[in-house]
Amino acid sequence: MILSSKPSEIFQERLRTAREFRELSQGELAQRASLQASAVSHFETGTRKPSFDNLKRLADALRVTTDYLLGRSDDMEGSATSADMLHRRYSGLSTEYQEMADEFIKMLAEKANRKKSKGE
């Protein structure tokens, strides 16, 4: 994909690309980001620009970095950012809930390994 040279156009394209990559409608993204669906539409068409807080909400909801949305990075996945976000959430849990999270992650990893070994 060829990106426009204007930062605001890059943002519009990146927002739409990330939303479509995550297979979300504008309404679904808006709900995840605690925004109005019309706001997402305005951001994608360029009729409005997001505040810093809304930019961060959109990035978190799409599991991308703000740098990706702003065109400062081409790494959509932002794996370090996802890991950092997970770590921050985990750190805020009580010991009891951390143990529950550990068991849940272990279960998910085992399930993924079973699928891999079956060739799914």
C-alpha positions as CSV (number, residue, x, y, z in Angstrom):
1,M,0.0,0.0,0.0
2,I,1.3,3.4,-0.9
3,L,0.8,5.9,1.9
4,S,0.0,9.6,1.3
5,S,2.6,12.1,2.3
6,K,0.3,14.2,4.5
7,P,0.3,13.0,8.2
8,S,-3.4,13.4,8.5
9,E,-4.0,11.2,5.4
10,I,-1.6,8.6,6.7
11,F,-3.6,8.5,9.9
12,Q,-6.9,8.0,8.0
13,E,-5.4,5.2,5.9
14,R,-3.7,3.5,8.8
15,L,-6.8,3.6,11.0
16,R,-8.9,2.1,8.3
17,T,-6.3,-0.5,7.4
18,A,-5.9,-1.6,11.1
19,R,-9.6,-1.7,11.6
20,E,-10.1,-3.9,8.5
21,F,-7.2,-6.1,9.5
22,R,-8.8,-6.7,12.9
23,E,-12.1,-7.4,11.0
24,L,-14.0,-4.7,12.9
25,S,-16.8,-2.5,11.7
26,Q,-16.6,1.2,12.6
27,G,-19.2,0.6,15.3
28,E,-17.3,-2.3,16.8
29,L,-14.1,-0.3,16.9
30,A,-16.0,2.6,18.5
31,Q,-17.4,0.4,21.2
32,R,-14.0,-1.1,22.0
33,A,-12.5,2.4,22.2
34,S,-15.4,3.9,24.1
35,L,-16.2,6.3,21.3
36,Q,-19.2,7.1,19.2
37,A,-19.3,5.3,15.8
38,S,-19.7,8.6,14.1
39,A,-16.3,9.7,15.6
40,V,-14.5,6.7,14.0
41,S,-16.2,7.6,10.7
42,H,-15.1,11.2,11.0
43,F,-11.5,10.1,11.8
44,E,-11.4,7.7,8.8
45,T,-12.7,10.4,6.4
46,G,-10.5,13.1,7.8
47,T,-13.3,15.4,8.8
48,R,-12.1,15.3,12.4
49,K,-8.8,14.6,14.0
50,P,-8.6,12.6,17.3
51,S,-7.4,14.0,20.6
52,F,-4.4,12.4,22.1
53,D,-6.7,10.4,24.5
54,N,-8.8,9.2,21.6
55,L,-5.7,8.3,19.5
56,K,-4.5,6.2,22.5
57,R,-8.0,4.5,22.8
58,L,-8.0,3.7,19.1
59,A,-4.5,2.2,19.2
60,D,-5.3,0.1,22.3
61,A,-8.6,-1.1,20.8
62,L,-6.8,-2.1,17.6
63,R,-3.8,-3.5,19.4
64,V,-1.4,-1.3,17.4
65,T,0.9,1.4,18.4
66,T,0.1,5.1,18.1
67,D,3.3,5.4,16.1
68,Y,1.8,2.9,13.6
69,L,-1.4,5.0,13.3
70,L,0.6,8.2,12.9
71,G,2.9,6.7,10.2
72,R,6.0,6.8,12.4
73,S,6.3,3.0,12.3
74,D,5.3,0.3,9.8
75,D,5.0,-2.3,12.5
76,M,1.2,-2.8,12.9
77,E,1.4,-5.6,15.4
78,G,3.5,-3.7,17.9
79,S,4.3,-6.9,19.8
80,A,6.4,-5.2,22.4
81,T,3.5,-2.8,23.1
82,S,1.0,-5.7,23.4
83,A,3.3,-7.5,25.8
84,D,3.8,-4.2,27.8
85,M,0.0,-3.7,28.0
86,L,-0.5,-7.3,29.1
87,H,2.2,-6.9,31.8
88,R,0.7,-3.7,33.1
89,R,-2.7,-5.4,33.4
90,Y,-1.2,-8.5,35.0
91,S,0.8,-6.4,37.5
92,G,-2.4,-4.7,38.7
93,L,-4.0,-8.0,39.7
94,S,-4.1,-9.5,43.1
95,T,-2.0,-12.7,43.6
96,E,-5.2,-14.8,43.4
97,Y,-6.1,-13.3,40.0
98,Q,-2.5,-13.6,38.8
99,E,-2.6,-17.3,39.5
100,M,-5.9,-17.6,37.6
101,A,-4.4,-15.7,34.7
102,D,-1.4,-18.0,34.7
103,E,-3.7,-21.0,34.6
104,F,-5.7,-19.5,31.8
105,I,-2.6,-18.7,29.7
106,K,-1.3,-22.2,30.3
107,M,-4.6,-23.7,29.1
108,L,-4.5,-21.5,25.9
109,A,-0.9,-22.4,25.1
110,E,-1.7,-26.1,25.5
111,K,-4.7,-25.8,23.3
112,A,-2.7,-23.9,20.6
113,N,0.0,-26.6,20.8
114,R,-2.6,-29.4,20.3
115,K,-3.9,-27.6,17.2
116,K,-0.4,-27.2,15.8
117,S,0.3,-30.9,16.3
118,K,-2.9,-31.9,14.6
119,G,-2.0,-29.6,11.7
120,E,-5.1,-27.3,12.1
